[in-house]
Amino acid sequence: MRIDDILRSGTTLSFEYFPPKTPEAMEAFSAAYDDLAQLNPDFTSVTYGALGSTRGTTEAIVNRLNAERPFPTMPHLTCIGHTRDELTALITSYRDAGVENILALAGDPPSDGSDAGDFIYAAELIELIRSIGDFAVGVAAFPETHPRSTSREEERRLLAAKLELADFGMTQFFWEAEHYVRMRDELDALGSDTPLIPGVMPFVSVPGTRRMSAMNGTHIPADLEARLAQVDGDPEATRALGIDVAVQLSAELLEEGVPGLHLYSMNRAASVREVTDRLGLRAAA
Ligand SMILES: Cc1cc2nc3c(=O)[nH]c(=O)nc-3n(C[C@H](O)[C@H](O)[C@H](O)COP(=O)(O)OP(=O)(O)OC[C@H]3O[C@@H](n4cnc5c(N)ncnc54)[C@H](O)[C@@H]3O)c2cc1C
């Protein structure tokens, strides 16, 4: 099924996973995936290790899950670091395996300055995907603007143009609903009405949360920073706080009428389950 069609029939619930690196990690992934599959998500997605060793793992997992499950699994695909021919081969292989959805991303350029490949921007990848198959194409959006952005206005203009080429967008994680609402209003003013699904992360680690927030240009508000400081070093209290924050944020976003919720599972089921339980989302299909 195409995700744009699913979005037309109501608010979606979806989960994100990453490709495991070891046999033990693959077992943990499968256990979490099986557990969360019982919640009947509308779709799932698997990230792509730009420039990394797990690129083939994403393809293998996505093809297997699409064959086994009643709901679609969407591969993330980054263009930086690939030649046009490599991307053409991978997208063709997804098409031939019956994959109907792709999240088209730029990826981050190599920090050592080595060859970044034939494409720079996600918009170029969308064009290639469209030329190969009839996929539903998603793209990334950054509510607090992309870390490489130099102008908010220009970033929003480019995002509106990219969303025009795509079927839906998915956001980076953020800690305050107002960032999503402001982005939505700015896109609205530019005439963009492509559905934009917020990404919500139930965090499990204080240093990890601070590191990833800094890396992605995600602002940690003072009250959350104070709560993080209180639970630092206590894994169970950190996990409980991650759930509280995700539940509160998701409830506010649902109140705003978002088209769906995309929960970052980090290949663990427990926190996502508690978030969906507390929000009263998704019983048996
Ligand atoms: C939901 C989501 C999922 C992600 N999944 C992955 C993943 O699986 N693997 C991974 O490696 N990374 C992933 N990322 C990270 C992403 O690849 C990086 O953040 C990357 O730097 C930006 O990707 P993009 O697709 O938004 O890029 P683009 O849309 O290409 O934008 C990148 C920057 O360039 C600017 N720009 C765009 N077009 C132009 C133009 N024509 N001229 C000048 N400037 C331009 C934009 O304003 C922006 O600042 C994900 C991000 C999100 C939000």
The ligand as a MOL file (V3000), in Angstrom:
LIG
                    3D

  0  0  0     0  0            999 V3000
M  V30 BEGIN CTAB
M  V30 COUNTS 53 58 0 0 0
M  V30 BEGIN ATOM
M  V30 1 C 12.5660 12.0880 9.0360 0
M  V30 2 C 14.0640 12.0190 8.7940 0
M  V30 3 C 14.6640 10.7910 8.4840 0
M  V30 4 C 16.0400 10.7300 8.2280 0
M  V30 5 N 16.6000 9.5030 7.9390 0
M  V30 6 C 17.9180 9.4240 7.6450 0
M  V30 7 C 18.5180 8.1730 7.2980 0
M  V30 8 O 17.8540 7.1350 7.2660 0
M  V30 9 N 19.8440 8.1430 7.0080 0
M  V30 10 C 20.6040 9.3000 7.0330 0
M  V30 11 O 21.8070 9.2220 6.7480 0
M  V30 12 N 20.0680 10.4990 7.3540 0
M  V30 13 C 18.7500 10.5930 7.6640 0
M  V30 14 N 18.1970 11.8110 7.9920 0
M  V30 15 C 19.0790 12.9890 8.0630 0
M  V30 16 C 19.2390 13.7270 6.7110 0
M  V30 17 O 19.7720 12.8680 5.7210 0
M  V30 18 C 20.1940 14.9030 6.9350 0
M  V30 19 O 19.6840 15.7690 7.9040 0
M  V30 20 C 20.5690 15.6820 5.6940 0
M  V30 21 O 21.6160 16.5980 6.0380 0
M  V30 22 C 19.4240 16.5140 5.1250 0
M  V30 23 O 18.6020 15.7270 4.3840 0
M  V30 24 P 17.3590 16.3620 3.5740 0
M  V30 25 O 16.7880 15.2380 2.8260 0
M  V30 26 O 16.5040 17.1790 4.4510 0
M  V30 27 O 18.1760 17.3440 2.5680 0
M  V30 28 P 17.7500 18.5140 1.5200 0
M  V30 29 O 16.2530 18.5580 1.4240 0
M  V30 30 O 18.4990 18.2350 0.3050 0
M  V30 31 O 18.2220 19.7650 2.2990 0
M  V30 32 C 19.5160 19.8840 2.9050 0
M  V30 33 C 19.8670 21.3540 3.0910 0
M  V30 34 O 20.1170 21.9200 1.8080 0
M  V30 35 C 19.2220 23.0020 1.5600 0
M  V30 36 N 18.8500 22.9310 0.1310 0
M  V30 37 C 17.9620 22.0740 -0.4350 0
M  V30 38 N 17.9020 22.2880 -1.7640 0
M  V30 39 C 18.7770 23.2830 -2.0460 0
M  V30 40 C 19.1770 23.9700 -3.2210 0
M  V30 41 N 18.6510 23.6620 -4.4070 0
M  V30 42 N 20.1130 24.9570 -3.1090 0
M  V30 43 C 20.6430 25.2820 -1.9220 0
M  V30 44 N 20.3060 24.6810 -0.7640 0
M  V30 45 C 19.3880 23.6910 -0.8210 0
M  V30 46 C 18.0530 22.7920 2.4960 0
M  V30 47 O 17.4010 24.0070 2.7800 0
M  V30 48 C 18.7430 22.2000 3.7080 0
M  V30 49 O 19.3080 23.2100 4.5110 0
M  V30 50 C 16.8360 11.9120 8.2760 0
M  V30 51 C 16.2270 13.1420 8.6240 0
M  V30 52 C 14.8670 13.1970 8.8780 0
M  V30 53 C 14.2470 14.5170 9.2510 0
M  V30 END ATOM
M  V30 BEGIN BOND
M  V30 1 1 1 2
M  V30 2 1 2 3
M  V30 3 2 2 52
M  V30 4 2 3 4
M  V30 5 1 4 5
M  V30 6 1 4 50
M  V30 7 2 5 6
M  V30 8 1 6 7
M  V30 9 1 6 13
M  V30 10 2 7 8
M  V30 11 1 7 9
M  V30 12 1 9 10
M  V30 13 2 10 11
M  V30 14 1 10 12
M  V30 15 2 12 13
M  V30 16 1 13 14
M  V30 17 1 14 15
M  V30 18 1 14 50
M  V30 19 1 15 16
M  V30 20 1 16 17
M  V30 21 1 16 18
M  V30 22 1 18 19
M  V30 23 1 18 20
M  V30 24 1 20 21
M  V30 25 1 20 22
M  V30 26 1 22 23
M  V30 27 1 23 24
M  V30 28 2 24 25
M  V30 29 1 24 26
M  V30 30 1 24 27
M  V30 31 1 27 28
M  V30 32 2 28 29
M  V30 33 1 28 30
M  V30 34 1 28 31
M  V30 35 1 31 32
M  V30 36 1 32 33
M  V30 37 1 33 34
M  V30 38 1 33 48
M  V30 39 1 34 35
M  V30 40 1 35 36
M  V30 41 1 35 46
M  V30 42 1 36 37
M  V30 43 1 36 45
M  V30 44 2 37 38
M  V30 45 1 38 39
M  V30 46 1 39 40
M  V30 47 2 39 45
M  V30 48 1 40 41
M  V30 49 2 40 42
M  V30 50 1 42 43
M  V30 51 2 43 44
M  V30 52 1 44 45
M  V30 53 1 46 47
M  V30 54 1 46 48
M  V30 55 1 48 49
M  V30 56 2 50 51
M  V30 57 1 51 52
M  V30 58 1 52 53
M  V30 END BOND
M  V30 END CTAB
M  END
